[in-house]
Protein backbone atom coordinates (compact mmCIF):
# COMPACT_ATOMS: atom_id res chain seq x y z
CA UNK A 1 0.00 0.00 0.00
CA UNK A 2 1.52 3.29 -1.15
CA UNK A 3 -0.65 5.61 0.97
CA UNK A 4 -0.58 4.31 4.55
CA UNK A 5 -2.27 7.28 6.22
CA UNK A 6 -4.76 9.59 4.54
CA UNK A 7 -6.04 12.91 5.82
CA UNK A 8 -9.74 13.67 5.36
CA UNK A 9 -10.82 17.25 6.05
CA UNK A 10 -14.52 17.79 6.69
CA UNK A 11 -16.73 15.25 8.51
CA UNK A 12 -19.98 15.85 6.64
CA UNK A 13 -21.70 13.31 4.41
CA UNK A 14 -18.92 13.19 1.80
CA UNK A 15 -16.04 13.30 4.30
CA UNK A 16 -17.48 10.41 6.31
CA UNK A 17 -17.99 8.43 3.09
CA UNK A 18 -14.39 9.01 1.98
CA UNK A 19 -13.08 8.08 5.45
CA UNK A 20 -15.16 4.87 5.47
CA UNK A 21 -13.95 3.88 2.00
CA UNK A 22 -10.33 4.49 3.01
CA UNK A 23 -10.63 2.50 6.25
CA UNK A 24 -12.41 -0.37 4.49
CA UNK A 25 -9.48 -0.63 2.09
CA UNK A 26 -6.93 -0.85 4.89
CA UNK A 27 -5.79 2.76 5.28
CA UNK A 28 -5.29 4.67 8.48
CA UNK A 29 -7.38 7.87 8.42
CA UNK A 30 -7.11 11.22 10.20
CA UNK A 31 -10.60 12.78 10.00
CA UNK A 32 -10.60 16.47 10.93
CA UNK A 33 -13.43 18.91 11.58
CA UNK A 34 -14.04 22.00 13.66
CA UNK A 35 -15.96 20.70 16.67
CA UNK A 36 -16.53 17.59 18.79
CA UNK A 37 -20.25 17.93 18.07
CA UNK A 38 -19.64 17.50 14.33
CA UNK A 39 -17.28 14.59 14.99
CA UNK A 40 -19.84 12.90 17.28
CA UNK A 41 -22.38 13.06 14.46
CA UNK A 42 -19.73 11.65 12.09
CA UNK A 43 -19.06 8.73 14.48
CA UNK A 44 -22.80 7.99 14.62
CA UNK A 45 -23.18 8.14 10.82
CA UNK A 46 -20.12 5.96 10.31
CA UNK A 47 -21.29 3.29 12.77
CA UNK A 48 -24.71 3.15 11.06
CA UNK A 49 -23.13 2.94 7.62
CA UNK A 50 -20.66 0.22 8.66
CA UNK A 51 -23.44 -1.85 10.24
CA UNK A 52 -25.44 -1.63 7.01
CA UNK A 53 -22.36 -2.45 4.94
CA UNK A 54 -21.60 -5.52 7.09
CA UNK A 55 -25.22 -6.66 6.87
CA UNK A 56 -25.21 -6.60 3.07
CA UNK A 57 -21.67 -8.03 2.76
CA UNK A 58 -21.77 -11.03 5.10
CA UNK A 59 -19.62 -13.14 2.78
CA UNK A 60 -16.85 -10.50 2.91
CA UNK A 61 -16.56 -10.97 6.71
CA UNK A 62 -16.53 -7.24 7.34
CA UNK A 63 -15.68 -6.28 10.93
CA UNK A 64 -17.19 -2.82 11.58
CA UNK A 65 -15.21 -2.40 14.82
CA UNK A 66 -11.92 -3.09 13.07
CA UNK A 67 -12.70 -0.59 10.31
CA UNK A 68 -13.88 2.04 12.82
CA UNK A 69 -10.63 1.70 14.77
CA UNK A 70 -8.60 2.79 11.74
CA UNK A 71 -10.13 6.29 11.86
CA UNK A 72 -8.80 8.99 14.19
CA UNK A 73 -11.41 11.70 14.82
CA UNK A 74 -9.84 15.03 15.75
CA UNK A 75 -10.26 18.80 15.77
CA UNK A 76 -6.48 19.24 15.66
CA UNK A 77 -5.31 20.06 12.12
CA UNK A 78 -1.70 19.43 13.17
CA UNK A 79 -2.47 15.68 13.12
CA UNK A 80 -2.54 15.94 9.32
CA UNK A 81 1.25 16.17 9.38
CA UNK A 82 1.33 12.35 9.24
CA UNK A 83 -0.88 12.13 6.13
CA UNK A 84 0.50 10.74 2.84
CA UNK A 85 -2.44 12.13 0.86
CA UNK A 86 -5.23 14.58 1.78
CA UNK A 87 -8.84 14.69 0.60
CA UNK A 88 -10.64 17.92 1.50
CA UNK A 89 -14.46 17.92 1.77
CA UNK A 90 -15.43 21.24 3.39
CA UNK A 91 -18.40 23.33 2.32
CA UNK A 92 -18.50 24.92 -1.15
CA UNK A 93 -17.62 28.43 0.13
CA UNK A 94 -14.44 30.01 -1.16
CA UNK A 95 -13.59 31.91 2.03
CA UNK A 96 -13.65 28.65 4.01
CA UNK A 97 -11.71 26.62 1.46
CA UNK A 98 -9.04 29.34 1.17
CA UNK A 99 -8.45 29.31 4.93
CA UNK A 100 -8.33 25.48 5.03
CA UNK A 101 -5.77 25.20 2.23
CA UNK A 102 -3.43 27.76 3.77
CA UNK A 103 -3.45 25.63 6.91
CA UNK A 104 -2.95 22.37 5.00
CA UNK A 105 -0.05 23.88 3.07
CA UNK A 106 1.64 24.90 6.32
CA UNK A 107 1.15 21.56 8.07
CA UNK A 108 1.55 18.85 5.40
CA UNK A 109 4.82 17.64 3.88
CA UNK A 110 5.71 19.38 0.58
CA UNK A 111 5.29 16.20 -1.48
CA UNK A 112 1.75 15.49 -0.23
CA UNK A 113 -0.99 15.83 -2.85
CA UNK A 114 -4.19 17.72 -1.98
CA UNK A 115 -7.42 16.41 -3.54
CA UNK A 116 -10.27 18.90 -3.63
CA UNK A 117 -13.59 17.07 -3.29
CA UNK A 118 -15.72 19.78 -4.86
CA UNK A 119 -18.62 19.93 -7.24
CA UNK A 120 -18.02 23.41 -8.61
CA UNK A 121 -15.06 25.40 -7.20
CA UNK A 122 -12.03 25.95 -9.47
CA UNK A 123 -9.09 23.63 -8.78
CA UNK A 124 -6.73 26.23 -10.25
CA UNK A 125 -7.99 28.82 -7.75
CA UNK A 126 -7.47 26.41 -4.85
CA UNK A 127 -3.93 25.66 -6.05
CA UNK A 128 -3.13 29.38 -6.17
CA UNK A 129 -3.35 29.75 -2.37
CA UNK A 130 -0.83 26.96 -1.78
CA UNK A 131 2.90 26.68 -2.42
CA UNK A 132 2.26 23.45 -4.38
CA UNK A 133 -0.31 24.21 -7.14
CA UNK A 134 1.22 21.40 -9.22
CA UNK A 135 0.15 18.94 -6.48
CA UNK A 136 -3.47 20.09 -6.21
CA UNK A 137 -6.06 18.04 -8.09
CA UNK A 138 -9.85 17.86 -8.14
CA UNK A 139 -11.44 14.62 -6.94
CA UNK A 140 -15.22 14.75 -7.27
CA UNK A 141 -16.53 11.70 -5.40
CA UNK A 142 -20.14 10.58 -5.83
CA UNK A 143 -22.50 9.82 -2.95
CA UNK A 144 -22.54 7.28 -1.30
CA UNK A 145 -18.76 7.19 -1.69
CA UNK A 146 -18.08 3.52 -0.70
CA UNK A 147 -20.58 2.26 -3.31
CA UNK A 148 -19.67 4.39 -6.33
CA UNK A 149 -16.91 2.93 -8.55
CA UNK A 150 -16.08 6.04 -10.58
CA UNK A 151 -14.60 9.43 -9.58
CA UNK A 152 -14.40 12.58 -11.71
CA UNK A 153 -10.80 13.83 -11.47
CA UNK A 154 -10.12 17.46 -12.42
CA UNK A 155 -6.83 18.77 -13.78
CA UNK A 156 -6.07 22.34 -12.62
CA UNK A 157 -3.93 24.69 -14.74
CA UNK A 158 -0.74 23.76 -12.85
CA UNK A 159 -1.60 20.12 -12.02
CA UNK A 160 1.21 17.94 -13.34
CA UNK A 161 0.89 14.54 -15.09
CA UNK A 162 2.72 13.06 -12.08
CA UNK A 163 -0.02 14.33 -9.76
CA UNK A 164 -2.70 12.85 -12.02
CA UNK A 165 -0.83 9.52 -11.85
CA UNK A 166 -0.68 9.81 -8.05
CA UNK A 167 -4.41 10.48 -7.94
CA UNK A 168 -5.06 7.39 -10.11
CA UNK A 169 -2.95 5.20 -7.78
CA UNK A 170 -4.69 6.60 -4.71
CA UNK A 171 -8.12 5.89 -6.17
CA UNK A 172 -7.04 2.41 -7.31
CA UNK A 173 -6.22 1.62 -3.66
CA UNK A 174 -9.84 2.58 -2.86
CA UNK A 175 -11.06 0.23 -5.60
CA UNK A 176 -12.10 3.05 -7.91
CA UNK A 177 -11.50 4.18 -11.47
CA UNK A 178 -11.44 7.78 -12.61
CA UNK A 179 -12.21 9.97 -15.61
CA UNK A 180 -9.95 13.03 -15.99
CA UNK A 181 -11.56 16.29 -17.15
CA UNK A 182 -10.46 19.91 -17.44
CA UNK A 183 -11.00 22.65 -14.86
CA UNK A 184 -14.18 24.60 -15.63
CA UNK A 185 -16.87 25.43 -13.05
CA UNK A 186 -19.07 22.40 -12.44
CA UNK A 187 -16.71 20.24 -14.55
CA UNK A 188 -18.81 17.70 -16.53
CA UNK A 189 -21.12 16.00 -14.04
CA UNK A 190 -22.32 18.98 -12.03
CA UNK A 191 -22.53 21.42 -14.92
CA UNK A 192 -25.25 19.14 -16.28
CA UNK A 193 -26.67 17.76 -13.03
CA UNK A 194 -27.13 21.09 -11.22
CA UNK A 195 -28.95 22.60 -14.19
CA UNK A 196 -31.24 19.57 -14.30
CA UNK A 197 -32.00 19.69 -10.57
CA UNK A 198 -32.51 23.47 -10.57
CA UNK A 199 -34.93 23.22 -13.51
CA UNK A 200 -36.79 20.38 -11.75
CA UNK A 201 -37.23 22.69 -8.74
CA UNK A 202 -38.64 25.38 -11.07
CA UNK A 203 -41.16 22.80 -12.38
CA UNK A 204 -42.39 22.13 -8.82
CA UNK A 205 -42.37 25.85 -8.00
CA UNK A 206 -44.41 26.68 -11.13
CA UNK A 207 -46.98 23.99 -10.33
CA UNK A 208 -46.26 21.97 -13.47
CA UNK A 209 -46.00 18.73 -11.46
CA UNK A 210 -45.41 17.67 -7.83
CA UNK A 211 -41.95 16.43 -6.84
CA UNK A 212 -43.00 12.77 -6.82
CA UNK A 213 -44.24 12.97 -10.41
CA UNK A 214 -41.13 14.83 -11.65
CA UNK A 215 -38.95 12.06 -10.21
CA UNK A 216 -41.26 9.31 -11.49
CA UNK A 217 -40.99 10.59 -15.06
CA UNK A 218 -37.19 10.29 -14.97
CA UNK A 219 -37.27 6.83 -13.37
CA UNK A 220 -39.93 5.29 -15.59
CA UNK A 221 -39.25 7.08 -18.90
CA UNK A 222 -35.42 7.15 -18.79
CA UNK A 223 -34.76 4.20 -16.47
CA UNK A 224 -32.86 6.40 -14.00
CA UNK A 225 -32.42 4.87 -10.53
CA UNK A 226 -33.36 8.18 -8.90
CA UNK A 227 -35.20 11.27 -10.07
CA UNK A 228 -33.52 14.72 -9.97
CA UNK A 229 -35.28 15.80 -6.77
CA UNK A 230 -34.50 12.54 -4.98
CA UNK A 231 -30.89 13.08 -6.04
CA UNK A 232 -31.03 16.62 -4.64
CA UNK A 233 -32.34 15.30 -1.32
CA UNK A 234 -29.52 12.73 -1.19
CA UNK A 235 -26.80 15.33 -1.87
CA UNK A 236 -28.35 17.95 0.44
CA UNK A 237 -30.32 20.99 -0.73
CA UNK A 238 -27.85 23.38 0.92
CA UNK A 239 -25.02 21.82 -1.11
CA UNK A 240 -27.14 22.02 -4.27
CA UNK A 241 -27.84 25.71 -3.67
CA UNK A 242 -24.18 26.54 -3.07
CA UNK A 243 -23.16 24.66 -6.24
CA UNK A 244 -25.77 26.45 -8.38
CA UNK A 245 -24.68 29.80 -6.91
CA UNK A 246 -21.04 29.07 -7.78
CA UNK A 247 -22.05 28.24 -11.37
CA UNK A 248 -24.15 31.43 -11.57
CA UNK A 249 -21.28 33.59 -10.29
CA UNK A 250 -18.67 31.81 -12.46
CA UNK A 251 -20.47 31.99 -15.82
CA UNK A 252 -22.54 35.17 -15.24
CA UNK A 253 -25.29 33.32 -17.09
CA UNK A 254 -28.96 33.52 -16.06
CA UNK A 255 -29.52 29.87 -16.93
CA UNK A 256 -27.79 29.05 -13.62
CA UNK A 257 -29.96 31.36 -11.46
CA UNK A 258 -31.08 29.41 -8.35
CA UNK A 259 -34.81 28.64 -8.15
CA UNK A 260 -36.46 30.77 -5.42
CA UNK A 261 -38.12 27.63 -4.04
CA UNK A 262 -34.69 26.06 -3.53
CA UNK A 263 -33.52 29.13 -1.59
CA UNK A 264 -36.71 29.10 0.50
CA UNK A 265 -36.38 25.42 1.41
CA UNK A 266 -32.75 25.83 2.49
CA UNK A 267 -33.67 28.88 4.60
CA UNK A 268 -36.42 26.79 6.23
CA UNK A 269 -33.97 24.02 7.12
CA UNK A 270 -35.46 21.53 4.65
CA UNK A 271 -32.16 20.07 3.47
CA UNK A 272 -33.16 16.61 2.25
CA UNK A 273 -32.23 13.26 3.79
CA UNK A 274 -29.88 14.74 6.39
CA UNK A 275 -32.67 16.85 7.93
CA UNK A 276 -35.40 14.27 7.34
CA UNK A 277 -37.35 16.51 4.96
CA UNK A 278 -36.64 17.85 1.49
CA UNK A 279 -38.72 17.31 -1.61
CA UNK A 280 -39.58 13.97 0.00
CA UNK A 281 -39.95 12.85 3.64
CA UNK A 282 -37.39 10.52 5.30
CA UNK A 283 -38.70 10.26 8.87
N, C-alpha and C positions, 0 to 999 in steps of 0.2 A: 504494500500500500504506500503510495507516494505522499499522500496528504494524511498524516497521522491525526493532527488536531485541526479542526476547522472552527473559525469564529463565525457566529451568526448574530447579527445586530438587528434588534427588533423582535419582540416576542408576541407579535400579533398572529393572525391566522397563517400568513405565509411563512413567517419566521419559525413558528412552531412546526409547520410542515417540513421545512428545509431541515431543521434540527432532527426531527424524527427520521427522515430519510437518511441523513448522515449517520445517525446512531445505528439504524437498522443495517447499514452496510459496513459496520465495524469501526467507524471513526469516533474519536473523542470530540466533544463539542463544547465550546464556550458560548453560552447563549446570554446575551446582554440586553438589558432594557433599563428604563429610568427608575422604576420603583418596585418594591417587593410586592405591592398589590398586583401589578401587571404580571410579575413572574409567578405569583400564586395562581392567577388565572391560567397562565401558560402551563403550569404543572398539571392543573385539573384537565385542561384540554388534551394535553399529551397523554395522560393516563387513560382518558376515555378513548382516544384514538388508538392507542396501543392495545387496549382490551378488544376493541372491535377488530383490529388487524389480526390479533392472535385467534379470535373466534373464527374468522373467515380463512385462516391459513394454518389450520391444525396440523396438516401434513408437514409444514415447514418447521414445526417445533419451535415456534417463536416464544421467547421468554420476555414478557414485557418488563419485568423488574431488571433484567440484565441490560436491556436497551436503555431504560430510564437512567440507570446508573452511569451511563456513558456521557450524560449531559450535565454540565456544570451551569447552574442558574446564578447569575450575578448582576449586580448593578455597577460593578467596578470595571470600567473600560480597560484599565491597565492589564487585566487578565488576558486581553487579546494579544499581548506580546508573545504568547506561546503559539499563536495560530500560524498554520502553514498556508492558509487560504481563507479569505473572508467573504461572506455573502451578507450584504446589507439589505434590510427589508423595512426600513422606516417609512413613515408616511410620505405621500407624494407632494411634499411642500419643500420648495427650494431652500428656504432659510434654514430648515431643520437638516436637510441633507448636507448643505454646505458646512454646517457646524460639525456634524458627525464625521465627515471625511477629513476635516482638518485634524480632528482628534485621532482618527485611525492612522493618518499619515505620520503623526508624531509617535504613536505607540508601536506600530507594526514594523517588522524588519523590512528593509528596502526592497528585498526581492519578492515580498508577498504580493499576490495579485488580489485586487479588490473587484468583486462582482456586484454590480448594481442590479438588484432585483426590482426593476421598475417597469411600469406599463407605459410611461409617456415621457419621463424626463430625459434630457439629452445626456448621453454618456460622455460626449466631448466636454460638456460644461462641467460635469462632475470631475473629470480628469484634470480640468484646469485649476482646481483648488488644491490639488495634491502635487507632490514633487515627483510623482511617478505616473504621468498621464498615459505612458506606453503600457502600463500594467493595470489599467482600468478597463473593464469590459462589461457590457450589459449581459444580464442573465435573467431573462423573463420566464420564471417558472409558472406553471399552470396549477390551479387549485382543483382537487387536493394534491399536493406535491408528491407524496409517496406513490400515488397511483398513476401519475401521468408520465408516459415514457419519453416525451419530447420537450425540449427547452429551446426557446427562441434566444439565440446569442447575438448580441449587437456589437459591431465593431465601431468604436469611436474614431475620431480623426487621427489620433496618435497611437491607437491600439496596435501593437506589433503582431506579426504572424506567430511569433513565439508565445505571446499571451493567448492568442486564439487556440494554439495547440495545448497550452496549459489548461485552458477552460475545457477543452474536449476531454482531456485525461481526467480532470476533476469530475466531470459529469459521467464519464464512463465508470468511475468508481462508485457512482450512485446508481448505476444501471440505466443510464439515460443516454439518448442520442441528442444531437442538436442541429439546428438549421441556423446558419450565420447570415445576418442581414445587415444593411447599412443603417447609420444613425440618423434617422429623421423622427420627429415627434410621433409617438404611437407605434413606430416601427411598422410591421405588417399586421400582426394580429389585432392590436388594439386600435389601430387607425380604422380598421373595418368594424371590429366588434363594438367599440364605443359609439360609433355613429348608429349602428343597428339598434343598440340598447336605447340610446337617447331618442331615436325616432319611435321606438316601441312605447316609450313613456309618453311621447306626444300623442300617440294614438289613444292611449288610455285617458290622457288629460282632455282630449277633444271629444271623448265619448264615442269614438268609432267602434270600440269593442272593449269589454272588460279584460283585465290582465290574464285571466284563465284562458280566455278564447284566443288572445294574441299568442300565448305560448302553445296552445293546442294546435294552431295552424302550422307553426314551425315544426312541431313534433310529428304531426300526422301527414302533412303535405311534403315535407322535406326530409323526413326520417331523422331529424335532430334528436339527440337524447334529452336535451333540455331546451325550453323556449328562451328567448332573450331576457324576459323579466325574471324567470327562475335563475338564469345565469347571473343576472344583476344581484339578486338576493344572496346567491352563494358567494359572490365576490365581496359584497358589502356596498350599500348604496352611497356611503360616504366616500369610499374609494372610487366608485364610478364617477361621482360628481367631480372629485379632484382631477381625475384623468381627463374628463371632458373639458374642464376649465383649462387644463394645461394645453390641450389641443387647440382650444379657442384662442388662447393667448399666443400660442406659437405660430399659428397659420393666419391669424387675423381674418378668419373666414367665418361668416355667419352660419355656415352649415354645421359648425361645431357648437353653436350656442346651447347651453344647458337648458333642458325643459324646466319651466317653472315648477311643475309638479315634483320633479326630482329634488329641486332645492327645498321645496316645502316639506317633503318627507324626511329629508336629512335633518332639517331644522327641528322637526317633531320627534326625532330620535328613532324613526322607523328605518332601520339600517339593513334589514334583511334577516338572514338566518341568525347572525350573531346577537341580534336584539330580540329575536322571536317573532318579529313582524316586519314585513316589507310589502312587496306586491302580493305575497302569500303569507299565510300564518304557519308558524313552526312550533307552537306551544302544545 
